[in-house]
Amino acid sequence: MADAASGSTERSVQVKLVLLGEAAVGKSSIVLRFVSNEFQPNKEPTIGAAFLTQKCRLEDRVLRYEIWDTAGQERFHSLAPMYYRNAQAAVVVYDVTKASSLEKAKTWVKELQRQANPNIVIALAGNKIDLVTPSASSSTPESEDEADDATATPGETGTSGEPESLRQVPRDEAEAYAQEAGLLFFETSAKTGEGVVEIFTEIAKKIPIDQILASTRGGQRPGAASGRAAQEGGVNLEENNAKGKDACNC
Amino acid sequence: MDFDVVVLGTGLSESVAAAALSKAGYKVAHVDTNQYYGGDEASLTVEELAEWADARASDDPSSDYLANQRARYTSITRSQTIPPQSRQYSVSLAPSIVPSIGPHIDSLIASGVSRYGQFKLLEKVAVYDRPGYVQSVPGSKEDVFKSKALSLLDKRRLMRFLMFAAGDFEGKKELEGKEQTPFVQYLQDVFSLKDQATSAIAYALAFCTSAEEPTLPAMQRIRQYLRSAGRYGASPFLVGHYGGLGETAQGFCRTSAVKGGTYILGRRVVSVESSPDDSTKDEKSTSTSHSYSVKLIDFDERLTAKVLVSSPDYVPTSLGGNTSTSKQSAYAVARCVAIIDKPLVFTPSEVPEDTPSTDTDGPTDGPEDEPSEKPEPPSYDVDTALLVFPPGCLQNGSTTTAVHALVTGEGSMSAPRGRYIVNISLSLSESTLSSSAEELLRPYLEAALSLTAPPSSSSVTSPATSLFSLFYIHHTPAAVSSAPPSSSSSVIVTPPSRPHLPTIADEATEHAEAMFWTAVKQLKAAGVQRTVPKEEAEEGDASVEKAGTEDTSPDIDSFWPPLDAVEDETSDEW
């Protein structure tokens, strides 16, 4: 909608956000919902991108999320240290219809606290609430799985059945845990879009933007964006090669 | 679990090959027995490094892999205390400086892996002179102009050499017939260069390890480096953040994963077998496509594939990979990793032999600051730099071999603030193999530390303390003597890369490309269809035609396919 004010790129802050969570909880779907929302309906992101980028406007600031998917490397506990490096935000996803996925989410939170930047903003997202909300429109329960990417284990959603009985993780329980662990908390549906954008805007509010701006300008980046923040002597390899490729043809 | 290719080991070559195979549309499983990525090129925290060393120093080989590793890493000694903030260090097992132009950088960009990592220019290369002092290296025309140490005559000779080295010298009369001449002698004979200049060129520009190295390869390296200068900055070399190649390997692995590769780390390989359905063991039998089966510990399903790519340390002798793991090593390098708490200060020791600033007739492009200003600061704190010790420069050091010490600090994200990693390497010849790594390298570490208490500073300063040190000898297996496996029946074993600072990244990448093509050939011979991503087929007009007319996947025509639209995406507006 809003045309990007041409000067805003100067002020935009790049934020690396990593996704974590058990296979098939809908990590990729949440990102797809967020990134390829109605604004570019014909532009389905390709399966398996290095990472997806999405701008998020917050009052006078623009955050540019660089969203990293696990690419399936979490499956056999083989995520590289590189994955966590400089991440300023993380979304840990579980499936409200699968109790074990919350337990898994808790171990990911611990892993983040061990491996990642100590100031990382973590959000916990209970996905697939469309399967448990009473008013769930009974249309195409498989659509979410279709949106999922190749990294996901194929659909094991408990299709059909009584919506209420599908819920295995009470909202209260997860919320209490999130509060205790100092996490943002959401229940989401990548399928309907409920709660998805909120995750990213709420994270944006908690990111210490001024600090990042100050530190990147000062040439020091203690755990700052992995992106193009030019640090003294730092080199961006694409710089001399990206020329001539126009970014967007719309 | 069925795959097209199983790759064993996540060293740089295997990781690059895995990324390329996944991008080409093959189904790849990538396995490492270690908990970390990078194999012999890994970047480790200090704690991990200590564990790594202890596992190789102990004499209880708990696996074939470790037994092989133990044969290749010997004479290991380390200090006992692990410094605090261990996790903030990235110590490279294979320190490297990457030329800005070359196969490695090409692959980083073409594969899109470059966006995962960052690099820093190598700030400085200097030659050790005497305790507290270095000589700067005339690595460019500008340096030569600025140098106060060189006489006008020497400057002219050096300029002539640099011009020659940057050009197409093959077949020129200056070089003809002298391609195999020892390089130092060549520089003296043909370009009349003096000792100090020849030593700087041979050891700090061409990165020779001895005076005996032949001229042609040395000249080719210098040309590559001279041409690399200016692409990203004044220095021809890049140093990867977070420990260099280990981080880069992770980037290639992620790229493979993004394209569907399956990653399994930290699981010991129990067995690697040719699958039983293979009727004959005769490797010459045509068109019998082999099938491999890999059993991992605590992993119920075997991994099966038509093609096996493997680091030498994983290949069982039964599968014929052992030629490269035989005990005789082609190269051995004594290494020292030390963590110190003060920066090295490069204080030039140049004594002008000629009236300075007489060279104003030379340069035309920067006259305003020529006459009065000092061209260089008297001393220079370095964060990411290379210190070169020519043969014979230390009394108790090697008289025949040059030693290279790479220093990396906070600027390359490999150490916390105020801490520096010194990575010293000394190529070994037969005669030195009897000494321990620590005996060989301790003098060099002391000499490097002498630079941390600069003589220029007015107050008496004490040199840096070594907070941690590790010494070892790294043996590189001899290259596979036979021709690379061309039949469709062999395990593709990673050829060893010479563990040499400026060449290892390029060599490992070249090996990866060679393995990639061999694997593609074998996969084709085995009738494996690759999955061509839709986007690739729809991308250009040409490929649409191909995809439309043929049922089979189009031939692979490049190591790296064009980057996907989304991979190339940089500006989503919202």
Interface residues (C-beta under 8 A of the other chain):
Chain A: D3 A4 V35 N37 F39 Q40 P45 T46 I47 G48 A49 A50 F51 L52 T53 Q54 K55 C56 R57 D69 A71 G72 Q73 R75 F76 H77 S78 A80 P81 M82 Y83 R85 A150 T151 S226 Q231 E232 G233 G234 V235 N236 L237 E238 E239 N240 N241 A242 K245 A247 C248
Chain B: Y36 Y37 I105 L108 I109 G112 S114 R115 Y116 G117 Q118 F119 K120 L121 E123 R231 Y232 G233 L238 Y242 E247 Q250 G251 C253 R254 T255 A257 V258 K259 G260 G261 T262 Y263 I264 L265 G266 R267 T384 G411 P533 E535 D564 A565 V566 E567 D568 E569 T570 S571 D572 E573 W574
